[in-house]
Amino acid sequence: MLPNTGKLAGCTLFITGASRGIGKAIALKAAKDGANIVIAAKTAEPHPKLPGTIYTAAAEIEAAGGKALPCVVNVREEQQIIGAVEKAVKTFGGIDILVNNASAISLTGTLETETKKVNLMMDVNVRGTYLTSKACLPHLRKSKNPHILNLSPPMNMKPTWFKNHCAYTISKYGMSMCVLGMAEEFRGEVAVNALWPKTAIHTAAMDMLGGAGIEKQCRKTDIIADAAYCILTKPKTFTGNFIIDEVLLREEGVKDFDVYAIAPGHPLMPDFFLDAEIDATGMKPESHEEKKSSGSKHAASDGASAKPSSPIAETFRVIQGGINKEMVKSTQGVFQFELSGDEGGTWYIDLKNNGGSAGVGKAPVAADVVMSMSSDDFVKMFTGKLKPTMAFMSGKLRIKGNMALAIKLEKMLTQFNAKL
C-alpha cells in the first residue's frame, strides 16, 4: 500500500459519486491527510441494492481525519452542480481538486440499448464531467496546485472495444476527450489527467454486473485510491496523462500487489479498453482483422457442419445429460450460441421450457440471449478454463439480449464443469 505523506492536508477535494465505491475510497485516502471532502453524489436516502449514502460516507471521512461536506448532486442537473460548488467554496474557501468519478454503465449492443440508457450514459459520463469541470475551473485556477482527475480510460480505438457496447464506450471516451482538451487548454494553470484500473475493481456495481463470485477476479478500491493520491500530490506540471493504476504504482516503488487483491493468487479480470493478456487464459482482445476472419467462417458454417464426435457436439451431449428440473426452474432462460471456426454453427440450451433441452440448430422457441464466440473459446468456457465475464470483457464473447440471464450462465457452468 502507498503510505500517506500529508501533502493533501487542508486541501479541498470535490468528488462526484463519492458515497460509495471508488469515489469514497479516494475520499478516505485524502481524509487521512486531513483534507476537506465535498461528497457530490445523489444518494441521500439508502438505496435498496447499493450500500451507503452521502451522510454515511461523510461519517467515515470525518472518522478518518478529514472534514466532510455532503451535497446532494445529480450531475445531470447543472444547477445542482453549481449549487454544490458554491457551497464548497463558502464552506472551505475554495476548491483544489476535482475528481470526476460519477459514471453510468450499460453493457449492451446498439439495438438493445434503450434511448433512456443512452441519455443516462451521455448525461452522466460526458456532460456531467464537462459541466462539473466547467463549474470548478474558476476556483481551481486560484489554487496553488490544482488538479482534475477523470476516472476514464486511454482511448483505444480498436473496433473490439466498441462492438459490444458502443454507447458506453463513446461515453467513457467522452470523459477522456475532456482530459485531452482541458489539459492543453489549462496547461500551466490546472493539471488534468485520467486514471483507469488495469484489472476489474470490486464495487457494488461490479457485483450487479458480474454476479456472485466475481469479486475473486477483482482488486480492492484501495489500488485506485493509492494511484489517485499519487497523481493528486504531484505538481500541476504533471498533466495530460492517461494513467493505469498498476503501472504508476510500480513506478512509485510498490512491489506487493497481492495486498490489493480480494483473493490473492486468483486470476484477475482485465478491465475494459486495455490490450493486455488475461492471466487465466492468455487471451488477447481480437483485432479487427481477426474478427473479420472469424466472421467469414461463421457466415459459411451451419449447424450440420459440426461432426458428431467434435468437442462441441460432445459438450452439448454432456449439457443435455446434465440438465435437471431445478436448473430449469432457477434459470428460466433460452440461450442460443452462434459459434465460428472449424466446428462452428448454431446451438442452443433451453433452460426455460418443460424439462429443458440442448442441441444443434436454433432453439425451439425464441432465444432470450444470443452469444457469439469461437468454437474453441466455447469449449474452454464450458470446461472451466475461461470465465464468461472474462471472455465478454476481452471481446471474445458477444452478447445480445437479456444481460441478467447471461450473467446467470457463469453460475450454471459450474454445474457442468466436473462432467466435461
Number of C-alpha atoms within 10 A of each C-alpha: 16 16 9 15 13 14 15 22 16 18 23 29 29 26 25 27 24 31 27 23 22 23 25 26 23 26 32 26 24 32 29 19 19 22 26 28 31 29 31 29 24 20 21 16 10 13 10 6 9 15 13 19 22 27 20 15 23 26 15 17 27 19 14 18 18 25 21 24 21 24 24 18 23 19 27 21 14 15 13 18 26 18 14 23 22 17 16 24 15 10 13 17 12 21 27 26 27 25 27 27 26 23 22 17 20 19 19 22 19 17 9 15 17 13 10 9 17 19 14 20 23 24 20 24 30 22 21 25 28 20 19 24 22 14 18 23 23 12 18 22 18 14 18 12 19 26 31 28 24 26 25 28 25 18 18 15 11 14 15 21 24 18 15 21 20 19 23 26 23 19 25 24 21 21 26 27 19 21 26 18 13 22 22 16 12 14 16 13 20 28 29 32 27 27 23 23 23 24 22 22 27 21 18 15 16 16 14 14 17 20 17 14 11 19 22 17 23 25 26 21 22 22 25 26 23 23 24 28 21 18 24 27 16 15 14 19 14 18 25 18 18 21 21 20 21 20 13 17 20 12 9 12 9 13 12 9 14 13 14 17 23 18 16 15 10 14 15 24 26 22 20 20 24 21 18 16 14 20 12 14 15 9 18 15 22 18 15 11 10 11 16 12 13 17 16 13 19 22 12 12 19 19 17 13 13 18 14 11 9 11 17 23 17 15 19 21 15 15 21 16 12 15 20 13 14 10 16 19 15 12 18 15 24 26 24 25 26 23 27 26 20 17 22 27 26 23 23 23 23 26 23 21 15 10 14 20 22 24 20 19 16 19 19 13 10 13 20 18 19 19 20 19 23 22 20 16 22 26 18 15 19 26 18 16 14 19 21 24 22 23 22 19 22 26 25 21 18 21 20 20 18 17 17 14 16 23 17 17 18 21 15 15 17 13 14 18 16 10 13 15
